[in-house]
Structures are given as structure tokens and as C-alpha cells.
Amino acid sequence: MSNVTELFSSMVFDDATMEALLPKQTYKALQKTIKNGELLDAEVATVVANSMKDWAISKGATHYTHWFQPMTGVTAEKHDSFISPKDGGKIIMEFSGKELMQGEPDASSFPSGGIRATFEARGYTAWDATSYAFVKEGVLYIPTVFCSYGGEALDQKTALLRSMEAISKQAVRILKLFGHDDVKQVKTTVGPEQEYFLVDKELYDQRKDLIYTGRTLFGCRAPKGQELDDHYFGAIKPRVQAYMKDLNDELWKLGILAKTEHNEVAPAQHELAPVFSTTNIASDHNQLTMELMQKVAKKHGMVCLLHEKPFAGVNGSGKHNNWSISTDTGINLLDPGETPYENAQFLLFLAAVIKAVDEYQDLIRISVATAGNDHRLGANEAPPAIVSMFLGTDLQAVVDAIMTDKPYAKGDKETLKLGVHTIPRLPKDTTDRNRTSPFAFTGNKFELRSLGSSDSISCCNTVLNTAVAEVLDEFAGQLEKAKDFETALHKLVQKTFKDHKRIIFNGDGYDDAWVKEAKKRGLSNYKTTPDAVAHLLDEKNVALFKKHKVFSDVELEARHEVRLENYSKLIHIEALTMLDMANKDILPAMSRFTAELADAIAKKSAAKAPCQYEKGTLKDVSTELDAMYKAVKKLEADEVKGNDITDVVKLADFCRDVIIPDMEEVRAHSDAMEMIAEQKAWPYPSYGKLLFGVR
């Protein structure tokens, strides 16, 4: 199907399809559920299920699945066919309202932080009617949430939906004060830019580290990396372009608004950016995007790497989370308009976001904390671990004017003068871009740049939504009681800017001076996942989530445990992979290489021929070989010690403080040998081949 307008959403049971296929009353009832959150009647669900089944079968589906997002970081699905037996050995195709609305997967086999055990395994999936069902590879996918027998959320999405309700409730209160009685619902929207690497599959298959961990545990830098900045926005290679075309087709079929594609900064790195969607739909779409990126790559003889730092020494991959707030009447509440100084409504919402980010900076850091992201943050265009906000020159001037009660003088909109008469003058944006800022205002949205490329967008948006909901609740409580609304509003915005100005930083986040300044301001700097996750259960954070009914005590404790367990397990897998590669491949290969050098030295010495290269190389490789062997033995011993640690906090700290430094030591000696060893003696494809192997 070559016509994009016909292709787009062709495999989605979307609004237009529902309106065309469902009885009018059923469609209206379903819309009340989708738009207003009303409970769905069982009879309505039965009619919807039957129409959905008939539509799915027309698209080639034979099975259906409740598709959910457990705390594994990936999606889960169990397929059931539509077939049902009838008399005479025949079958009919059936799908009931109950099957649409509820499923029962085994909950004990997913991460639960102790909520579920093998002897209490029952769990439930429930249809998320606000996210469209779709057909993929002969299966009807029904987006769902996932909970335990006791009702505790075991997934990423339930809390996200709760947080969306929380911010909507409080934002509507604020908007009523501004006279917007027509606004019934406020939704957060997200456009997650997705960075990724493409490597040749034949080379990938020769790297145990990429296969088991998603990143290279060994590898010295290639002679050429990203120094020349020639890959960024460069001409897309034909093989990659063919991949991108097929990927777009698959995404468009599923209604995913894939918009922008280009080469990123590092060699073999690329980016895909979608148009904004409602946050829970954007979460579903991003999970599908990552899955399809990997599947389509294999069809083209490549592998898509989504790890945050697959290669040392070049840019890692992030997932820039462009977050905004909009009403059901079409108003973007973070759009400053032409005169932001006079836009009181915008300034109040801006103040709410500033206060929320300042007061819950630890939660924002926790929401992006993973073992992979720890390697990425703080360099190569990834923001530092210190959470701060970038406003840009114009908006900062507005904030400064309000704080000081001085008039804000804004001239005509500035244009860029390029000095070429045939090129029109271009309007200059009110904000620059700061790639070192974790949370940057970019015109009518905030861009959270800290999120890692492989992570779900659900957690960070749950935090943003809930934190801002809390501040809006506080603001609404004050303004609803005010006798003079305008005076109270001005004082509230002014005080908020003054009290929370410490979180605003428009400079270079990589500058050492900023680390000192941030400490002086009292900002947190949690450099690793264990450092950050230690604060998840802080009293103020627990109170926040419980108040807005986003997480219970049990659900928060579970997530604390799951995050630390996941961190330690990933480090453990990396350590075992490193030991396997070192003991079975690198150490034996370098032992053979040194033996060959020794033989060459003996022969040349007997012939009285010069052998400076052989002697020098033998000395250098032998030194590193012995040092690597000792480092490997230490890593092996420490891995055994780690196996005896049962406390999740202590184990995570042990991995951070002992295992990771051990691994860095092993790698340092290995990479030093790779730099000087003969190419054919090295057992793995080099960085040069991996980064430049796709032509």
C-alpha cells in the first residue's frame, strides 16, 4: 500500500473505524468512557467486542491478546484464538465482552517487588479503552493495565493513567478561576524522540557483550569517531534509508505519528521523532516503536541497539520526552503566546512546573535512573545527573521582571540576518536550545532530556504529572479563597519564582563550576541509580503519591525493590558476560599472540636479525595480559561475594562500589591490548567495524 493516507492507521480500531462499525448508541456510550472516564456497561462491551473481532478478522487476525507493560521495561502478551467449538466438529469465531475487558495472566512470573509469589499467582489485565486496539502480525492487540489479585498495580501504565487523572482534576480547578467553565478535562501530551544505533547483524553475532547486555563491555576507540561532526544530519546511507522506509510503513499502519528521521551525532546513530500524542497513547506507541525498530532491522541484516551507551567514547542514546499540557478545548497551557508577560494563565502554569521540578527533583532523577543510563548521563550531549531547568533568554527576562516588579520591555520580534539578499529574514525563536539541560523549555513544551533510550516513558511522565498536580492543588486552594484574584495571582506567581529560582540554570551543565554552584544552591546530585533510588521512599515522596492516589505504600515499596533488583541483575549479567569473554576468548587469544611473538623473537635472535617490534610488543602485551588476568580473578572473587548478599539495597551498593570498578579495571587492560595487538589475533570485531560497518 503506497498511499500514506490510506496506509496510516489502517490496522487500528480507531475512532473513525468505531464510528463506522458500531451502532450509534454503542459508539456514543464508548466515547463517554474514552473522553469522560465513565464506566463501560457490560452490554456495550459485548457489542464492541463483536465488532472489534469482525474487524480484526477482516485484517487477517486469528488471535487476540491483552497487551500490557509489566515492570520489566518491555511489553507482555499471551495469545488466545477466536475459535470456539460447535456441534459437528466445527468451530465458530467468538469474542465476548468479558474477554475484551478482562484477562488473567500469571502475576507471579513478573517483577512485583514481593507483591506476588508463586503460591499467590493470580493477576488481572483490564482494557484501557482510551488507547486504541490494533492488529499486528495476525493478532488483535488490546492495550490493558495489569494488577494483582489484591488490586495493586504491577505495571507501568496504571500509575500513568492515575497521574493523568490527578493533573487533569487540579488543572481544571485552576482553569475555572480563569473563566474556562467549558473545559472538562486536561491532558498531558508527549512526543518522545527515540535515538538508536544500527549495526551489521553479522558483526553483532560475533559480540557476546552486545548479544547478552546490549552494550560493548570491551572495545578501544576507533581511529575516527564523531570528531568531525560529519554524521549528524548527514546523507542517510541507502541501506539505512531502506530500513527507515519500511519502519515508517509499519509504524504508520499502527497509527503511530512517525514524523522526523535523521542521522544523529555518533557514527551509526540515528533518531526518529513522532508528533505529540496523549501521554498514555504515546507510551503505547513508543513501546511499539522500539519493538518494530528491532524487528525491521533484522529484515535488513542489521540490529537496532537501544542501550543508552552501547559504545564508549561517542554519544549515547536518549529518549527526549517533550511534555506539555493541553485542554480538551484545544488550548496548550504551556504556550506563552506573543506576550508571555501579560499571559497570566501561562505564567501560573509555568510557576507550577518550576515549583514542582524544584521540590521533586529527586523523583525526576529517580524516574530516569537505570544501570544503562548511568553510563550516559553527564557527557556527550546527555545532561548531567543534577536536575535543573532551562528557560531561555526571553522567558528568563519575563521571570526576572516579575520577581523584581520591574517593567518588562520587549521590542519587535528579532529576526536572523544572514547577509544574503535572496534569503528571507528568519524569525528568531524566543529560546535557544541547551543540550546540557535536563529539563528545557522549548517554545510551548518542556523537554526532559535525561530519559534513557531503552526505558519506558511511563515512569517519568507519572512523576511529572503527579508533581505538577500537587502544586496546582496548592495554587488552587490559595486562589479559590482569595478576595482579590488578580492581586493574589500576581503575588503567588512572584513568590513562586523567587522561592524556586535555584532550579533555573541557563548555562553549561558540563562546567565544573556548575557542580559547585548547584551544591551551593542545595540541588541534589545523585550520580548513580542506587544513589537516586534510595530517596524513592522519602516521606515527602510517599506522601505525594498517596495523596493523589497514584501509588500506595505497597506499590511504592515494590517499585523501590524492583528498581534496585533490576540494577543489580543487569550488573551481574554484564560481569558474567565479561568473565566469559575474558576467560574463553581474550586471554587465550592474547596468550597465543604473545607465544607467536616469543617464537618470532627466538628465530630472529638466532638469525641475529633485529626484533625491536617483537620485543617491545611482547613486553607491553604481556604486562597488560598479566594485569588483566589479576583483574579478572578479582572480579570472579567479588562476584562470589555478591552472591551471598540478600539485601537489595546492600547488593545494589556492592555492585556500584565493587563490581563496576572491577569491570572497568578488566576493560582498561583489555582495551590497551587491543590497541597494540595484531588485528587478526583479536577475537572480536572492532569499534571501527561496528560503527562503520553499515554502508
N, C-alpha and C positions, 0 to 999 in steps of 0.2 A: 504494500500500500504506500504509494509515494506522496499522496496529498496529505500534508501535515495536519490540516484542519480536520480531515476525515480520520486520520490516524490517532489524533490526540483524544485521550480518554475513551478510546474505542473498547477497552477491556475493563471499564469501570462502571459499576452500577451507581452512576452519579445522579445528580438532581434531575437533569433533563430526561434521563432514562427512566427514573422512577415516575416522573410526571406523566411520561408517555405510556408506561406499562401498568401502573397501579390504578385501581378505582379512585375516583376523585376524593371521596371521603377518607379512604385509607391514606392517600397521599397527604391530605391536609393534617390528619392525625399524626403521621410520621414527622411532618415538618414542625409540629408543635413540640415534639420530643427533641428534634435536632436543634431548633432555634431557641426554644424557651425552657428546655430541660424538663418537660413534663414526662411523667411515667408513661411507658408504652403499654397499651392494653394487649392482653394475650391474643385476642381475636385479630387485632390489627397485625400483630407479629406473624400470625399464621398466614394471612393474605400476602404480606410482604415476602415471607419465606417462599411461598409457592411461586410468586412472580420472579423472585431472585433466582430460584432454581431453574425455572424455564429459560430465563435469560442466560444463565451460566452455561446450561447445556447447549444452547444455540451458539455459544462461543467455544464449544469443544470440551467443556468441563465434565468430568465423571465423578469427581470427589469434591468435598468441601473441607475446610479446616478453620478452627478458631486460632487466629494468628495473634501472638502476644509477645511481650518484651520482658522476659524474666531478668533477674539481676545478674545475668551472665555477660551482658553487653551486646548480645546478638538476639535474634528473634527465635521463636519456637513455634512448632506446628505439628499437629497429628492429623493425618488424612483419613476421612471416612467417605465411603462411596454413597451415592444417592440410591443405590439399588435396595429394593425390599422384595422379599419373595411373595409370590401369589400362587393360587391353585394351579395345578397342571405343570409344575416345574418351571413356570415363567417368573419374570420379575417386572416390577414397576419402579419408576424413579420417584422417590418421595423425599421431602424435606419439610420438617414441621417447624412451627413457630418456636417450640421449646428448643429444638436443635439449633435454631438461629440464635436464640437469646442466651443459651447456657450450655457450657461444656464441662467435662470433669477430667482434667489431666491429673497425673500423679504429681503432687506438690512436693514430695519428699526428695525427689531427684534433682531439684533445682536449688540454687543457693537461697537459704532462708534465714540465716543468722540464728538458727535454733528454734524458729517458729514451728517448723515441721520436722518430724523424724520419720524413720521408716515405718514405725508402728502406728503413725498417725498421718497417713499419706494423702488423704483426700484434699483436693483443691478444686477451685471453680474458675472458669472463664466466663465473662459476661460481655455481650455485644456492646461495642461503642458505636452507637448509631450516628454520632457526629462525624465519623470518619468512614468514607465510602468503601464498600466491599469491591473486590476486583477479581479478575480471573488471570491466573498466571500458570503456564505450563499444565493446562488441563485441570486445574484445581481452583475452586471458588474460595478466595481468602476473605475471612470475616474479621476485621480488626476488633480486638477484645482487650479487656483488662483481666488481671489474674490475681486471685486472692486465695487465702487458706480457708479451711473448713470453719475457722473461727472468724473469718471476715477480714483478717489482716492483709494488707496489700503486699504481694510478693513480686511485684513488677515495677517497671519504671513509669508506666503510664497512669496508673491510678492516682498517684500523688500529683502528677502534672495536671490532670483534669480537676482535682480538688483545688489546686493552686489557681487555676484559671477561674474557677467559680469565686474564689476568695477575692482576687483582684477586681473581678467584674462587680461584685457586690459593693466594694468600697469605692470604686471609681464612679459608679452610678450615683452614689450618695453625693460625691463631690460635684458631679455634673448638674445635679438638681439644684445645687446652690447657685449655679451659673445660669439657671433657667432652662436647662435642656431636659424638660419633662418627657420629651419624645424618646429619649434614649432608654432602652430596656436592658441592654446588655453591652458589655465592653469586652473585647477580646484582645489578647496579646497575639502578635504575629511575628513570625520568624522567617528569615531567609538564610539558611546555613550554607556558606561557601565550603566546598569539600575539596581539600588538597589530597594528592595521591601520587605514588610513583608507579611507573611501568617498567618492568624488566623482562628480558627474554626468558621464556619458560625453561629452555634447555640449560641456561646458566643457573637459573633458580633451583632446578632439580639437583644441582651439584653442591648446593649450600645447605647443610643441615640446620644452620642457625636461622636462615630465612624460613625454612620449612616448619621448624618447631616453635620459633619465637616471633617471627615477623620482622626481625631486625638482624643486622650483621653483628655478631659478637667479636669477630676478628676482621681485620682489613686495614691496611695502611692507605693513606690518601693517594688518589690517582695524580699523575703529573698535572692534569688540568681538572679543575673543579668548576666553581661558579665565579672565579675571579674576574672574568671578563664581562660578566653580566650579559652574555650573549644569548642565553637560553630564554630569559624572561621575555614573554610576548614575541618570541622568535617564530619563524616559519614552522608550522607543525609538520612533522615528518609524515609521509604518506601512510605508513603503517599505523601510526597513532591516529591520523585523521580518519582512516577507515574504522578504527576502533570507536572513536568518538561518534561517528555517524551511526553505527549500529547501537551504541549505548543510548544515544538520543532517541532513536526509534523505539527502543524497549521502554525507556522512561516515559516518553510521550503516550504510548499505549496505555500506561497506567495512570495517566493524568498528572504526571509529575512535571512541573513547570521548569524543566532544564532550559536555561537561558544563555549562559555565558560559558565559554570554554577557551582555555589558553595554556600555553607553556608557563610554568612557574619558574622561580629563580634557579633552583638546583637542576643540574642535568637529570633528565628522565623524570622530572617532576611536573605535574600538571594540576589544573584546577577546573572544577565545574561549579557554577553558581546558579541557583534557582530563583524564581520570582517568589515573593513573600506568600506564605500561607498561614492560616490559623495554626497556632503552636502545636496542638496535638496531631493535626494532619501533617504539618511539617516534620514532626518526629517520625511518623509512619513513613513518610516519603524519604526521609534521609536514611532510615534503615533499609528500605528497598534500594535506594541509590547505591549504598555500599555493597549490598548483595549483588546487584546487577553489574556493578563495576568489575567485580571479581569474576563473575561468570562469563561476561562478554570478553574479558581479557584473554581467558583461556581459549576461546574460539579463534583468537588472532595469534595464538602461540606466545602469549605474554602472560605475566602475572601482575596483578594490581596489588601493591603494598599499601596498606592503610595505617601501618605503625607510625607513631609520632616521630620516631627518629631511626629510620632504617639504615642510615649511613652517617657515620661520624664525619664532622668537618664540613658538612653542607647543610642547607636549610632542612629543618624537619617539617612535618606536615601538621597543620592545624585545621580547625573547622570554625571559621569566623561566624559567630552567632549574631546575626543582625536582628535586634529585638526592638519592637515598637508596640504601641498601644492604640487601638482604634475602636470607635463606637460602631454599633450596628446601623448607624445612620451615615457612616462613611467618613467620619472625622478622625484624622490622625492626631492624637493628643500630644505627640512629641514634635509636631510640625510648628516651628516658630513663626511662620508666616513672614511677610515682608517687614513687619515692625515688631520684633520679639519683645522690645522694651515695653510696648503697650499691650502685649498679649498676656493678660493676667492669668488666664486659664493655662496657657503653656508654661508660664513661669512657676505656677503652683505644682504642676506635674513634674517639671524639671527639678524643683526643690525636693519633691518627694523621692525622686530617683537618687539624687545626690545624698540625701539623708539615709536612704535605705542601703546604698552601696557602702557608705561610711560605717554605719552601725553593724552591718552584716558582711563586712569584707572577708571575715574568716570563712563564712559559709560559701561565698563565691569562690574562694580559693579551694575549699573542700570539694565543691561541685565539679572541679576540673582536675582533681588530683588522681593520677594513676601512675603506675610504675613507668609506663611509656612516656607520659607527658613530663615526668621529672627530668628525662634526658633532654627535652626540647626547650623548656622554659628558660628564658634569660639570655638567649643569643640567637644569631642568625634569623632576625626578624620576628622571633617569638617574644612576647612580652615577659617581663620578669615576674617572679613569684609575688612581689609586692603589688597589691591591688590598689590602683588609683584610677582617676577619671580624667579624660582629655575633653575640653570644651571647645578649644579653638579661639582665635583672636577675637572675633566679633562677639561671640556669646560670653566670653570671659569679660569683655568690656561691659556688657549688659549687667552681668553679675556684680562686677566691681562698682558700677554706678548705683545699683540698688543697695549694696552694703554700705556705701558712703553717703547715700541720699544726695548724690550729685547728679546734675542733668547728663543724660546720655546724648552725645552729639554724633549723629551718623550722617555721613554725606551720601552722595549718589553711589549707587552700586558700582563697585570698582570693576574695570574691565582689564583684560590682559592685552597689552600692546606688544605685538610680535615683530613689528618693524617691517612687515611685508604687506604692501598695499592691496594685493589681490586676496588676502586672507582677512575675513571679517574679525572685528574685535570680539573676544570671547568674554562672557560674563564670568567673573571670578567667584568661586564658592565662598561661603562665609566661614568655612573651616578648612584647614589643611588636613592632611592625614598623618597620624602618628603611629607608625608600626610598632613602636615600643610601648604603647599604652595598652593596658589590659582591657579598658572599658572606655571606648572613644565615641563621642558624639559625631555623627557623620551626616548631618543635614536634617533628617527627620526620624532618626533612629539612633540607637546605641549599638556599637559593635563590640561584643565580647570576643576578644582575640585569643583568650587563654585556652579555650577548649581544644582538646586533642582530636586528631583526625579520626581515630577509631572509636571514639566514645559516643554514647547516645546523647542527643541534645536535651533529653527529658530532664535530667537532674539539674543542670544549670538554670534552665528556664523555670523549673519548680522553685528554685531558690529566689530568682529574680522576682517572679510573680508574688511569692509569699512575702518577701521583704518589702516590696513596694505596697502591697495590700496593707501591711501593718502600719506603714507611715500614712497612707491615705486614710485609714481608720482614725488615726490620731488627729490628722488635719481636719477631717470631717467633724469629729467630736468637738473641736475647738470652734470651728467656723459656724456650726449649727447653733451654737449658743451665743454667738456674737450679736451685739445690738447694732453695731455699725460694721456691716460686712466688708466694705472696701477698706476701711482702716485696719480691721483685724487681718484681712488678707495681706495687705502690704507689710504689716509688722511680722506676720508669720513667715512670709517668703524671705524678708530681710534677715530675720533671726536665724532661719534655717541655713541660709547662705553663710552667715557669719560663723555659726556653730560648727558647720561641716566643711569649711573651706579647705581643711587639711587634706581631704581626699582628692582635691583637684590639683593636677600636675600636668602642665603642658610641655614639659621639657623632655630630655633624653633619658629614657628609663634604663639605659645601659651604663650611664655615667656613675662612677663610684661615688660621686658626691651625692647622688640621689639616694643611695642606700643609707648614707649618714643622715641626710635630711629627712627621709621617711621615718627613720628611727626617732629622730628628734620630734617629729610630728606625732609620734605614737602609733604609726601604722604597723601592721603585722607583716612579718616576712617569713613565711613557712616554706622553706626550700624543698622539702620532700613530702611525699604522701603521708608517712607516719606523723610528721610534724603537724600537718594540717588536720588530718582526720582525728587527732587527739582532742580537737575542740568541737567536734560534732555534737557531743553530749553536754556541752557547756549549758548552764542553767538558762541563759537568755535565748539560746538557740532552741532548746527543748520547749520553752515557753512559747516561742514564736509559732512553731509548727503545731503545737497542741491547740493554741488559741484559735487558729484558723482551720483546724481540723484537717490538716494536710498529712501529718504523721502522728501516730500515738507514741507513747513511751516505748512500747514493744517494737513498733515498726522502726523507730529511730535506732534503738539498740541493735536490731537486726542489721540495719544498714551499716552501722559502725563496725560490726563484726565482719560482715561480708566484704566491705572495702579493704579491711586490713588482711583478711584471709586471701583475697584475690591478689593483693600486692605481694604477699609472701609466696604464694603459689607460683606467680609469674617469675619472681626472682629465683625460686627453686628450679623451675623448668629451665631457665636460662643457665643457671650454674651447672646443672646436669648435662645440658647440651654442650656447654663449653668444655666440660671434662671429657665428654665423648669425643669431641673434635680434637682436643689436645692429645689425649692418650692414644686414640686409634689412627689419627691422620697426621697432625702437625709434628708432634715429637718424633714419630718414626720416620717421617719424610725428611726432617732436618738431620736426624741421625744418619740416614743413608747419604745425605748430601755431604755431611762432614767426613764420612768414610771415603767418599769419592775424592774429596779434596785431599785427604791424607794419602790416598793411593797416588794421586797426581803429584803430590809433593815428593813422595818416595821415589817415583820414577824420574822426576825431573832432577832431584838431588843426585840420583845415581848417574844420570847423564850430565851432571854438572850444569844443568840449564837453570836460568832464573825462574823463581816461583814466588815472587813477591805477592802477586794477587792471591794465589792459593793459600799462602801462609797467613796473610792479613785477613782474608775472608774466613779461613778456618778459625782463627783466634776470635774474631768478632762473633761468628755464629755459635761457636762452642760456648762462649761466655753467656750469650743470651739463652742458649739451649739449657744450660745448667740452671740459670736463674729461673727460666720458665718452669722447669721440672720442679724446683723447690716451691714455686708459687702454686703449681698445680696440686702438689701434696698438701699445702696449707689449705687450699680451697676444699680438697677432699675431706680433710680432718674437720674443718669448720662446718661443712655440710652435715657431717655425722652429729656434731654438737647441736646443730639446728633441729635435727630430727627429734631431739629429746625435749624441745621447748613446746609446751602445750598452750601457754597463754598467748592469745592472738596479738596483744599489744607488745609483749616482750619479743615474740618471734619477728614481728614487723621491724622492731627496732634493731634486732640482731641482723636481719637481712640488710638494713640500711647501713649499719655501723661496721659490720664484719664481712658479709658475703659480697656486697657490691665492691668494696675496696679490694677484696681478694681477686675478684673478676677483673678489675681494672689493672691489677698488677700482672695477672696472667696475660692479658691482652697486650700490655705495653711491650713485653718481651717478644711475644709472637709477631706483633707488627714490626718490631725492629728487625727481626729475622727476615720477614717478607720483603723488606726494603732492600736487602742485600743478597738474598738467595737467588739462584738461577730460576728463571720463570717456570721451566718445565719441572723443577723439583718441588714447587709449591702445590699443595693438594687441592686448592680451591680457586675458582675464578676470582680475579682481582676486582677491585673497585672500578678500575678503568673499563673492564669488560662489562660489568654490571650496569654502570651509569651510562655507557655509550654503546651498549650492545644492541639497542633497538634502533634500526636505521630506516 
